[in-house]
Amino acid sequence: MLHVSGEAIPGAPEAVASLQRRGHSLRFVTNNTTRSRANLAQELRAMGFELEDEQLQTTPRAAAGELRGKRVFALVMSGIVADLEGIDLVGTNADAVLFGGCDETLESNHVFTYMNLACAFAEIQAGADFYCLHKNRWWQTARGPMLDSGAFVAALEYATGVEATVLGKPSPAYFGAALEALDAEPELTWMVGDDLDQDVGGAKVFGMRTVLVRTGKFRPEHLEHSEIVPDMVMSSIAHFPDWLEKEL
């Protein structure tokens, strides 16, 4: 919604600045699983977005809160390990398996090897709980859509017969944490996103108001055939501040 492969959506930084200047409280809720919160926040600032690290909510930090003190077999990108503070990362005899995400580099090839997947399978079969940072099917890059880690999560669910607990969007707990951080009521809070299922669908279940933007992951045919109906569809977040001002 804010950028594609590190390139800011035109007008997005200005929209964020406008919303904050007008006194709106913002929470940046992401399913990114490749970099730490500090690195992600710094990258967004380099693109021109005004935000503090604390405004950014990430799935690795949600995992750290959920799995603190447990022995965890984690298939995650190395960039997020720093945010898994309090988790005992182990190779065997795990209490839980944590499945992370993909990126556009070759590092994902070293995470999702057959042997790593087989070890995760064995741990779940032995009784370990199964968690994933998200179950996204794909994500949008400058090169086009790319396969995301949800396909691998589905494979392990099929093989083990165990459904993974999703820690990121569209988990109600994840949206609940965002609302708690904002000290906001769902019906007075807008979720703006480009993913009809993860962003709009998850937020609507939680009672939030929703805007679907026609950038990034947006696909018109998905909207046409989906039962999920956003409160508003607009071309870009760049138009959201002025539209919201008229609504209020």
Backbone as JSON, one array per atom type, in Angstrom:
{
  "sequence": "MLHVSGEAIPGAPEAVASLQRRGHSLRFVTNNTTRSRANLAQELRAMGFELEDEQLQTTPRAAAGELRGKRVFALVMSGIVADLEGIDLVGTNADAVLFGGCDETLESNHVFTYMNLACAFAEIQAGADFYCLHKNRWWQTARGPMLDSGAFVAALEYATGVEATVLGKPSPAYFGAALEALDAEPELTWMVGDDLDQDVGGAKVFGMRTVLVRTGKFRPEHLEHSEIVPDMVMSSIAHFPDWLEKEL",
  "N": [[0.81, -1.2, 0.0], [1.99, 1.22, 0.71], [4.42, 1.14, -0.6], [6.22, -0.41, -3.35], [8.5, -2.86, -3.69], [10.41, -1.19, -2.44], [10.01, 1.26, -3.64], [8.3, 4.14, -3.22], [4.75, 4.52, -3.3], [3.39, 6.89, -5.47], [2.69, 9.96, -3.96], [2.14, 8.81, -1.51], [3.95, 9.2, 0.79], [3.42, 11.89, 1.31], [0.71, 11.77, 1.91], [0.69, 10.32, 4.32], [2.1, 12.12, 5.94], [0.3, 14.25, 5.88], [-1.97, 13.18, 7.17], [-0.95, 12.8, 9.76], [-0.29, 15.39, 10.41], [-2.8, 16.49, 10.58], [-3.65, 15.51, 12.93], [-4.38, 12.81, 13.23], [-4.08, 9.58, 14.65], [-1.76, 7.11, 13.84], [-1.09, 3.75, 12.86], [1.16, 1.53, 11.6], [0.67, -1.35, 10.11], [2.03, -4.36, 9.35], [2.71, -7.3, 7.37], [5.23, -7.98, 6.78], [8.06, -10.08, 6.76], [10.79, -10.14, 6.63], [12.67, -8.33, 7.54], [13.95, -6.6, 10.44], [11.99, -4.65, 12.8], [13.19, -2.16, 13.3], [14.87, -1.84, 11.06], [12.98, -1.89, 8.98], [11.48, 0.4, 9.6], [13.44, 2.36, 9.26], [13.95, 2.09, 6.53], [11.49, 2.89, 5.47], [11.48, 5.55, 6.29], [13.58, 6.45, 4.75], [12.38, 6.41, 2.3], [10.82, 8.58, 2.49], [8.73, 8.64, 4.3], [7.16, 9.71, 7.29], [7.63, 8.48, 10.34], [7.79, 6.88, 13.57], [9.74, 4.25, 15.07], [8.13, 2.88, 16.91], [5.58, 3.12, 15.92], [5.26, 1.21, 14.06], [4.01, -1.94, 13.5], [4.89, -5.27, 13.64], [5.03, -8.7, 12.49], [7.09, -10.47, 13.52], [7.6, -9.4, 16.08], [5.15, -9.77, 17.23], [5.19, -12.53, 17.32], [7.26, -12.9, 19.15], [6.06, -12.01, 21.49], [3.96, -13.86, 21.75], [5.24, -16.35, 21.9], [7.14, -16.26, 23.86], [9.66, -17.51, 25.99], [9.41, -20.1, 25.18], [10.62, -23.15, 23.59], [11.59, -23.03, 20.34], [11.38, -24.09, 17.02], [12.4, -22.41, 14.34], [11.65, -21.39, 11.14], [12.69, -18.94, 9.59], [13.57, -15.74, 8.11], [16.89, -14.49, 8.37], [17.08, -11.81, 8.98], [15.09, -11.1, 10.8], [15.57, -12.22, 13.23], [16.59, -10.81, 15.39], [14.37, -9.57, 16.41], [13.01, -11.56, 17.69], [13.21, -11.75, 20.42], [13.53, -13.3, 23.58], [12.6, -15.75, 22.86], [13.51, -19.15, 22.78], [15.5, -20.38, 20.49], [15.67, -23.38, 18.8], [16.9, -26.54, 17.47], [15.83, -29.04, 17.66], [13.37, -31.05, 19.48], [11.26, -29.18, 20.01], [8.91, -26.84, 21.42], [7.27, -25.45, 19.82], [6.7, -24.78, 16.34], [7.73, -22.24, 14.22], [6.86, -20.5, 11.4], [8.2, -18.52, 8.91], [8.63, -15.9, 6.45], [9.1, -15.06, 2.9], [11.55, -13.47, 0.72], [12.92, -11.27, -1.84], [15.44, -12.13, -2.35], [18.15, -14.56, -2.58], [18.21, -15.76, -0.16], [15.9, -16.92, 0.82], [15.87, -19.37, -0.41], [17.58, -20.85, 1.11], [16.25, -21.12, 3.46], [13.77, -22.42, 3.04], [14.3, -25.2, 2.44], [14.12, -28.68, 1.46], [14.93, -30.36, 3.59], [14.72, -28.68, 5.83], [11.97, -28.19, 5.84], [11.13, -30.8, 6.21], [12.14, -31.29, 8.77], [10.61, -29.45, 10.25], [8.11, -30.6, 9.82], [8.5, -33.04, 11.2], [8.81, -32.12, 13.84], [6.3, -31.01, 14.36], [4.73, -33.27, 14.07], [5.62, -34.6, 16.27], [4.4, -33.28, 18.27], [4.74, -30.53, 18.59], [3.48, -27.2, 18.7], [2.02, -25.3, 16.0], [2.85, -22.42, 14.35], [2.51, -19.53, 12.26], [3.88, -16.62, 10.69], [2.4, -15.3, 8.8], [-0.04, -16.12, 6.22], [0.12, -15.42, 3.57], [-0.51, -15.7, 0.09], [0.86, -14.63, -2.07], [2.98, -11.84, -2.97], [3.35, -8.41, -4.03], [5.79, -7.25, -6.27], [8.31, -5.19, -7.87], [8.91, -6.65, -10.08], [6.67, -8.02, -10.57], [3.98, -10.25, -9.43], [4.99, -12.43, -6.74], [5.57, -15.69, -5.43], [4.54, -16.37, -2.13], [5.1, -17.23, 1.37], [2.86, -18.55, 2.28], [2.11, -20.71, 0.72], [3.92, -22.7, 1.44], [3.29, -22.99, 4.12], [0.72, -24.03, 3.84], [1.37, -26.46, 2.68], [2.68, -27.81, 4.8], [0.55, -27.88, 6.6], [-1.18, -29.58, 5.22], [0.38, -31.93, 5.15], [0.74, -32.54, 7.86], [-1.74, -32.4, 9.02], [-2.39, -30.45, 10.8], [-3.55, -27.28, 11.6], [-2.08, -24.13, 11.11], [-1.51, -21.54, 13.5], [-2.15, -18.24, 12.85], [-0.19, -15.4, 13.2], [0.05, -12.82, 12.23], [-1.64, -10.42, 10.05], [-4.58, -11.93, 8.65], [-5.26, -12.07, 11.4], [-7.41, -11.71, 14.19], [-6.29, -11.04, 16.67], [-4.02, -9.63, 15.96], [-5.0, -7.32, 14.73], [-6.36, -6.42, 16.93], [-4.25, -5.8, 18.66], [-3.2, -3.6, 17.35], [-5.28, -1.74, 17.59], [-5.35, -1.5, 20.35], [-2.87, -0.32, 20.81], [-3.33, 2.14, 19.66], [-5.3, 3.03, 21.27], [-7.99, 2.96, 20.45], [-11.37, 2.74, 19.18], [-12.89, 0.12, 17.31], [-14.97, 0.76, 15.4], [-14.48, 3.37, 14.9], [-12.19, 3.5, 13.56], [-10.07, 3.44, 10.73], [-8.98, 1.07, 8.38], [-6.6, 1.0, 5.95], [-5.68, -0.48, 3.0], [-4.12, -2.66, 0.51], [-4.71, -5.28, 0.11], [-7.29, -7.38, -0.3], [-8.17, -9.63, 1.13], [-6.39, -10.07, 3.42], [-6.03, -7.47, 4.56], [-8.52, -5.87, 4.29], [-10.56, -7.85, 4.68], [-9.79, -9.03, 7.18], [-9.85, -6.77, 8.89], [-12.53, -5.98, 8.73], [-13.86, -8.12, 9.92], [-13.16, -7.6, 12.48], [-14.57, -5.36, 13.0], [-13.76, -2.91, 12.06], [-13.6, 0.03, 9.95], [-13.11, 0.21, 6.44], [-10.81, 0.78, 3.72], [-10.03, 0.04, 0.46], [-7.26, 0.2, -1.61], [-6.26, 0.89, -4.99], [-3.66, -0.03, -5.65], [-0.43, -1.73, -5.6], [-1.09, -4.88, -4.42], [-3.68, -4.96, -5.33], [-6.31, -6.31, -7.28], [-8.65, -6.05, -9.79], [-10.43, -8.11, -10.6], [-10.48, -9.78, -8.43], [-11.77, -8.29, -6.47], [-14.23, -8.06, -7.73], [-15.29, -10.65, -7.65], [-15.26, -11.41, -5.02], [-16.68, -11.98, -1.75], [-16.11, -10.19, 0.14], [-16.58, -6.87, 1.01], [-15.33, -3.75, 0.79], [-15.58, -0.63, 2.64], [-14.94, 1.55, 1.15], [-13.45, 2.17, -2.03], [-10.53, 3.32, -3.49], [-8.24, 5.05, -5.68], [-5.64, 5.38, -4.69], [-3.67, 5.66, -1.67], [-2.89, 8.22, -1.58], [-5.07, 9.84, -2.02], [-6.58, 9.59, 0.22], [-6.41, 11.26, 2.66], [-7.74, 13.78, 2.02], [-10.25, 12.83, 1.24], [-11.1, 11.62, 3.63], [-11.24, 13.84, 5.27], [-13.49, 15.12, 4.27], [-15.39, 13.23, 4.88], [-15.45, 13.31, 7.63]],
  "CA": [[0.0, 0.0, 0.0], [2.86, 2.39, 0.79], [5.52, 1.05, -1.56], [6.43, -1.67, -4.05], [9.94, -3.13, -3.82], [11.22, -0.06, -1.99], [9.65, 2.48, -4.37], [7.08, 4.65, -2.61], [3.61, 4.83, -4.14], [3.32, 8.36, -5.64], [1.8, 10.67, -3.06], [1.94, 8.12, -0.24], [4.6, 9.88, 1.92], [2.71, 13.14, 1.58], [-0.55, 11.42, 2.55], [0.98, 9.98, 5.72], [2.43, 13.37, 6.63], [-0.93, 15.04, 5.99], [-2.81, 12.58, 8.21], [-0.36, 13.06, 11.07], [-0.39, 16.83, 10.63], [-4.19, 16.78, 10.93], [-3.93, 14.99, 14.26], [-4.82, 11.42, 13.25], [-3.13, 8.59, 15.17], [-1.5, 6.11, 12.81], [-0.39, 2.5, 13.19], [1.56, 0.89, 10.36], [0.52, -2.78, 10.41], [2.62, -5.06, 8.21], [3.01, -8.74, 7.41], [6.61, -8.17, 6.33], [8.76, -11.06, 7.61], [12.16, -10.26, 6.14], [13.59, -7.4, 8.2], [13.55, -6.18, 11.78], [11.18, -3.43, 12.84], [14.06, -0.98, 13.19], [15.31, -1.72, 9.68], [11.83, -1.53, 8.17], [11.15, 1.8, 9.85], [14.47, 3.18, 8.64], [13.74, 2.04, 5.08], [10.33, 3.73, 5.17], [11.89, 6.95, 6.43], [14.42, 6.76, 3.59], [11.45, 6.62, 1.17], [10.13, 9.84, 2.7], [7.62, 8.52, 5.25], [7.41, 10.19, 8.64], [7.12, 7.57, 11.37], [8.69, 6.39, 14.6], [9.79, 2.78, 15.12], [7.04, 2.37, 17.74], [4.33, 3.15, 15.16], [5.29, 0.09, 13.12], [3.66, -3.22, 14.11], [5.4, -6.34, 12.78], [4.71, -10.06, 12.92], [8.09, -11.08, 14.4], [7.42, -8.94, 17.45], [3.96, -10.47, 17.71], [5.63, -13.89, 17.64], [8.05, -12.83, 20.38], [5.13, -11.92, 22.6], [3.16, -15.09, 21.85], [6.05, -17.56, 22.13], [8.21, -15.95, 24.82], [10.01, -18.55, 26.95], [9.24, -21.44, 24.61], [11.61, -23.68, 22.68], [10.94, -22.84, 19.05], [12.07, -24.38, 15.76], [11.96, -21.28, 13.53], [12.04, -21.26, 9.74], [12.5, -17.52, 9.35], [14.7, -15.03, 7.52], [17.85, -14.08, 9.4], [16.9, -10.41, 9.3], [14.11, -10.83, 11.86], [15.93, -12.95, 14.45], [16.78, -9.85, 16.48], [13.06, -9.21, 16.98], [12.44, -12.73, 18.36], [13.79, -11.73, 21.76], [12.8, -14.04, 24.58], [12.31, -17.09, 22.35], [14.66, -20.05, 22.76], [15.54, -20.98, 19.16], [16.28, -24.7, 18.91], [16.85, -27.35, 16.27], [15.06, -30.26, 17.93], [12.58, -31.08, 20.71], [10.67, -27.86, 20.13], [7.53, -26.67, 21.9], [6.5, -24.86, 18.73], [7.34, -24.48, 15.05], [7.37, -20.92, 13.73], [7.17, -20.41, 9.98], [8.34, -17.12, 8.52], [8.27, -15.48, 5.1], [10.06, -15.04, 1.8], [11.9, -12.17, 0.18], [13.31, -11.31, -3.24], [16.84, -12.54, -2.44], [18.38, -16.0, -2.59], [18.23, -16.3, 1.21], [14.72, -17.76, 1.02], [16.2, -20.72, -0.87], [18.29, -21.55, 2.18], [15.31, -21.32, 4.55], [12.73, -23.39, 2.68], [14.84, -26.41, 1.82], [13.36, -29.88, 1.77], [15.28, -30.87, 4.91], [14.13, -27.8, 6.84], [10.53, -28.47, 5.87], [10.97, -32.14, 6.79], [12.36, -31.15, 10.21], [9.41, -28.81, 10.79], [7.09, -31.64, 9.79], [8.78, -33.99, 12.27], [8.55, -31.48, 15.13], [4.84, -30.9, 14.52], [4.25, -34.63, 14.28], [6.0, -35.0, 17.63], [3.56, -32.57, 19.25], [4.99, -29.09, 18.65], [2.44, -26.31, 18.17], [2.39, -24.79, 14.68], [2.54, -21.01, 14.17], [3.12, -18.87, 11.11], [3.8, -15.16, 10.77], [1.23, -15.01, 7.96], [-0.3, -17.16, 5.22], [-0.06, -14.76, 2.28], [-0.23, -16.55, -1.06], [1.82, -13.94, -2.94], [3.1, -10.41, -2.72], [3.63, -7.64, -5.23], [7.13, -6.68, -6.39], [8.51, -4.44, -9.11], [8.98, -7.64, -11.17], [5.37, -8.65, -10.68], [3.64, -11.08, -8.27], [5.92, -13.5, -6.39], [5.05, -16.68, -4.49], [4.85, -16.08, -0.74], [5.3, -18.4, 2.22], [1.61, -19.23, 2.57], [2.08, -21.99, 0.01], [4.69, -23.65, 2.24], [2.48, -23.25, 5.32], [-0.36, -24.93, 3.42], [1.96, -27.79, 2.47], [2.87, -28.43, 6.1], [-0.77, -28.17, 7.15], [-1.67, -30.76, 4.51], [1.16, -33.1, 5.52], [0.63, -32.85, 9.3], [-3.12, -32.36, 9.48], [-2.47, -29.44, 11.85], [-3.7, -25.93, 11.06], [-1.19, -23.17, 11.74], [-2.04, -20.32, 14.1], [-1.6, -17.07, 12.16], [0.13, -14.33, 14.15], [-0.11, -11.52, 11.58], [-2.93, -10.24, 9.37], [-5.77, -11.22, 9.16], [-5.58, -12.51, 12.75], [-8.07, -10.71, 15.04], [-5.38, -10.6, 17.73], [-3.08, -8.67, 15.38], [-5.73, -6.06, 14.61], [-6.64, -6.0, 18.29], [-3.05, -5.18, 19.2], [-3.07, -2.28, 16.73], [-6.28, -0.87, 18.21], [-4.92, -1.25, 21.73], [-1.76, 0.64, 20.75], [-3.91, 3.44, 19.3], [-6.37, 3.32, 22.22], [-9.07, 3.34, 19.54], [-12.51, 1.86, 19.01], [-12.9, -0.41, 15.94], [-15.9, 1.44, 14.5], [-13.97, 4.72, 14.65], [-10.83, 3.33, 13.02], [-10.0, 3.04, 9.32], [-7.89, 0.25, 7.87], [-6.36, 1.29, 4.55], [-4.75, -1.49, 2.51], [-4.27, -3.1, -0.89], [-4.99, -6.71, 0.11], [-8.7, -7.53, 0.02], [-8.36, -10.68, 2.13], [-5.63, -9.87, 4.65], [-6.26, -6.14, 5.12], [-9.93, -5.51, 4.39], [-11.31, -8.93, 5.3], [-9.45, -9.15, 8.59], [-10.3, -5.59, 9.62], [-13.99, -5.97, 8.79], [-14.26, -9.09, 10.94], [-12.91, -6.98, 13.78], [-15.48, -4.23, 13.17], [-13.16, -1.66, 11.61], [-14.0, 0.57, 8.66], [-12.04, -0.21, 5.52], [-10.58, 1.36, 2.4], [-9.17, -0.75, -0.43], [-6.62, 1.06, -2.6], [-5.98, 0.21, -6.26], [-2.21, -0.09, -5.89], [0.19, -2.92, -5.02], [-1.7, -6.2, -4.63], [-5.05, -4.86, -5.8], [-6.7, -6.92, -8.55], [-10.09, -5.77, -9.95], [-11.22, -9.32, -10.7], [-10.63, -10.32, -7.07], [-12.82, -7.5, -5.84], [-15.5, -8.34, -8.41], [-15.8, -11.98, -7.33], [-15.15, -11.69, -3.59], [-17.79, -11.62, -0.87], [-15.63, -9.11, 1.01], [-16.92, -5.57, 0.42], [-14.77, -2.64, 1.57], [-16.45, 0.54, 2.76], [-14.57, 2.5, 0.11], [-12.35, 1.81, -2.92], [-9.97, 4.52, -4.12], [-7.09, 4.73, -6.54], [-4.37, 5.37, -3.95], [-3.69, 6.3, -0.36], [-2.64, 9.65, -1.78], [-6.35, 10.55, -2.0], [-7.31, 9.27, 1.44], [-6.57, 12.36, 3.64], [-8.77, 14.74, 1.63], [-11.54, 12.14, 1.29], [-11.44, 11.44, 5.03], [-11.61, 15.14, 5.8], [-14.87, 15.39, 3.87], [-16.24, 12.28, 5.6], [-15.56, 13.72, 9.02]],
  "C": [[0.85, 1.26, 0.0], [3.97, 2.36, -0.24], [5.5, -0.31, -2.23], [7.92, -1.82, -4.29], [10.79, -1.91, -3.5], [10.96, 1.24, -2.71], [8.31, 2.96, -3.84], [5.99, 4.86, -3.65], [3.53, 6.36, -4.27], [2.28, 8.99, -4.73], [1.62, 10.04, -1.71], [2.66, 8.8, 0.92], [3.88, 11.17, 2.31], [1.37, 12.87, 2.29], [-0.35, 11.09, 4.02], [1.29, 11.23, 6.52], [1.18, 14.21, 6.86], [-1.82, 14.5, 7.11], [-2.27, 12.89, 9.61], [-0.45, 14.55, 11.41], [-1.8, 17.23, 11.07], [-4.61, 16.15, 12.25], [-4.42, 13.57, 14.35], [-3.72, 10.52, 13.82], [-2.99, 7.47, 14.15], [-0.77, 4.91, 13.39], [-0.1, 1.81, 11.87], [1.64, -0.62, 10.63], [0.96, -3.59, 9.2], [2.76, -6.55, 8.46], [4.43, -9.01, 6.92], [7.36, -9.08, 7.31], [10.23, -11.19, 7.25], [13.16, -9.38, 6.87], [13.04, -7.02, 9.57], [12.71, -4.91, 11.71], [12.03, -2.19, 12.65], [14.5, -0.76, 11.75], [14.16, -1.31, 8.76], [11.48, -0.06, 8.34], [12.16, 2.73, 9.19], [14.31, 3.21, 7.13], [12.56, 2.91, 4.67], [10.69, 5.21, 5.29], [12.76, 7.38, 5.25], [13.58, 6.99, 2.34], [10.67, 7.92, 1.32], [8.98, 9.79, 3.67], [8.06, 9.0, 6.64], [6.79, 9.21, 9.64], [8.21, 7.23, 12.36], [8.67, 4.86, 14.59], [8.56, 2.22, 15.83], [5.69, 2.37, 17.01], [4.18, 1.95, 14.23], [5.05, -1.22, 13.87], [4.04, -4.35, 13.17], [5.09, -7.71, 13.37], [5.81, -10.71, 13.77], [7.95, -10.65, 15.86], [6.15, -9.53, 18.06], [4.32, -11.89, 18.11], [6.42, -13.91, 18.94], [7.14, -12.76, 21.61], [4.37, -13.21, 22.83], [3.99, -16.28, 22.33], [7.17, -17.35, 23.15], [8.4, -17.1, 25.82], [9.89, -19.96, 26.42], [10.43, -21.83, 23.74], [10.97, -23.73, 21.29], [11.89, -23.23, 17.91], [11.54, -23.36, 14.75], [12.53, -21.34, 12.12], [11.73, -19.82, 9.34], [13.73, -16.93, 8.68], [15.61, -14.51, 8.63], [17.64, -12.64, 9.85], [15.95, -10.13, 10.44], [14.47, -11.49, 13.19], [16.08, -12.01, 15.64], [15.47, -9.47, 17.14], [12.39, -10.37, 17.7], [13.0, -12.87, 19.77], [12.89, -12.48, 22.74], [12.38, -15.43, 24.15], [13.6, -17.91, 22.35], [14.65, -20.8, 21.43], [16.32, -22.28, 19.21], [16.14, -25.45, 17.59], [16.05, -28.63, 16.42], [14.29, -30.11, 19.24], [11.92, -29.74, 21.02], [9.27, -27.92, 20.74], [6.64, -26.17, 20.76], [7.36, -24.74, 17.49], [6.82, -23.13, 14.6], [7.82, -20.79, 12.28], [7.13, -18.95, 9.55], [7.98, -16.86, 7.08], [9.42, -15.48, 4.12], [10.47, -13.61, 1.47], [12.37, -12.34, -1.26], [14.77, -11.73, -3.43], [16.93, -14.06, -2.47], [18.31, -16.61, -1.2], [17.04, -17.23, 1.45], [15.0, -19.2, 0.6], [16.87, -21.54, 0.22], [17.38, -21.83, 3.38], [14.36, -22.47, 4.22], [13.3, -24.56, 1.88], [13.97, -27.6, 2.2], [13.64, -30.35, 3.19], [14.72, -30.0, 6.02], [12.63, -28.03, 6.97], [10.27, -29.84, 6.51], [11.18, -32.09, 8.31], [11.17, -30.49, 10.89], [8.27, -29.81, 10.88], [7.26, -32.6, 10.97], [8.47, -33.39, 13.64], [7.05, -31.35, 15.39], [4.24, -32.27, 14.79], [4.53, -35.11, 15.7], [5.24, -34.21, 18.7], [3.8, -31.08, 19.36], [3.8, -28.31, 18.09], [2.95, -25.67, 16.87], [1.9, -23.34, 14.55], [3.16, -20.51, 12.86], [2.94, -17.36, 11.25], [2.66, -14.63, 9.91], [1.05, -16.16, 6.99], [-0.55, -16.53, 3.84], [0.32, -15.7, 1.13], [0.86, -15.95, -1.96], [1.95, -12.5, -2.49], [3.58, -9.72, -3.99], [5.05, -7.08, -5.18], [7.21, -5.89, -7.69], [8.59, -5.37, -10.31], [7.65, -8.33, -11.4], [5.09, -9.49, -9.44], [4.69, -12.17, -8.04], [5.29, -14.39, -5.33], [5.48, -16.34, -3.06], [4.83, -17.36, 0.09], [4.02, -19.14, 2.57], [1.49, -20.58, 1.9], [2.81, -23.06, 0.79], [3.95, -24.0, 3.54], [1.38, -24.24, 4.98], [0.16, -26.35, 3.21], [2.16, -28.51, 3.79], [1.54, -28.75, 6.77], [-1.34, -29.45, 6.52], [-0.95, -32.02, 4.99], [0.93, -33.52, 6.97], [-0.81, -32.99, 9.77], [-3.35, -31.35, 10.59], [-2.57, -28.06, 11.2], [-2.82, -24.96, 11.84], [-1.97, -22.01, 12.36], [-1.37, -19.13, 13.45], [-1.41, -15.94, 13.16], [-0.05, -12.94, 13.56], [-1.5, -11.34, 11.01], [-3.3, -11.51, 8.64], [-6.19, -11.64, 10.57], [-6.27, -11.42, 13.55], [-7.15, -10.17, 16.13], [-4.42, -9.52, 17.22], [-3.75, -7.3, 15.22], [-6.07, -5.52, 16.01], [-5.46, -5.29, 18.93], [-2.86, -3.77, 18.64], [-4.05, -1.3, 17.37], [-5.9, -0.52, 19.65], [-3.8, -0.21, 21.76], [-2.27, 2.05, 20.45], [-4.9, 3.92, 20.34], [-7.61, 3.77, 21.47], [-10.17, 2.3, 19.52], [-12.55, 1.39, 17.55], [-13.76, 0.4, 14.99], [-15.48, 2.87, 14.18], [-12.6, 4.69, 14.0], [-10.9, 2.84, 11.58], [-8.77, 2.18, 9.07], [-7.76, 0.52, 6.38], [-5.33, 0.29, 4.04], [-5.04, -1.88, 1.08], [-4.59, -4.57, -1.02], [-6.42, -6.93, 0.59], [-8.92, -8.54, 1.14], [-7.7, -10.32, 3.46], [-5.94, -8.54, 5.32], [-7.74, -5.89, 5.37], [-10.73, -6.59, 5.11], [-11.06, -9.05, 6.78], [-9.96, -7.99, 9.41], [-11.81, -5.56, 9.76], [-14.51, -6.97, 9.82], [-14.13, -8.48, 12.34], [-13.77, -5.74, 14.0], [-14.92, -2.9, 12.73], [-13.76, -1.23, 10.28], [-12.81, 0.41, 7.7], [-12.03, 0.56, 4.21], [-9.63, 0.45, 1.64], [-8.59, 0.18, -1.48], [-6.21, 0.24, -3.82], [-4.5, 0.26, -6.61], [-1.68, -1.39, -5.32], [-0.5, -4.2, -5.4], [-3.11, -6.14, -5.22], [-5.24, -5.51, -7.16], [-8.21, -6.72, -8.72], [-10.95, -7.02, -10.0], [-11.43, -9.96, -9.33], [-11.76, -9.6, -6.35], [-14.19, -7.85, -6.42], [-16.13, -9.65, -7.94], [-15.78, -12.3, -5.83], [-16.42, -11.28, -2.85], [-17.4, -10.51, 0.1], [-15.89, -7.77, 0.32], [-16.34, -4.45, 1.28], [-15.76, -1.48, 1.64], [-16.18, 1.55, 1.65], [-13.44, 1.91, -0.72], [-11.84, 3.09, -3.55], [-8.66, 4.17, -4.81], [-5.79, 4.62, -5.77], [-4.56, 5.99, -2.58], [-3.46, 7.8, -0.47], [-3.93, 10.46, -1.68], [-7.1, 10.4, -0.67], [-7.46, 10.46, 2.39], [-7.68, 13.33, 3.28], [-10.15, 14.1, 1.66], [-12.0, 11.98, 2.73], [-11.89, 12.76, 5.65], [-13.06, 15.48, 5.46], [-15.83, 14.46, 4.62], [-16.48, 12.71, 7.04], [-16.26, 15.07, 9.17]]
}
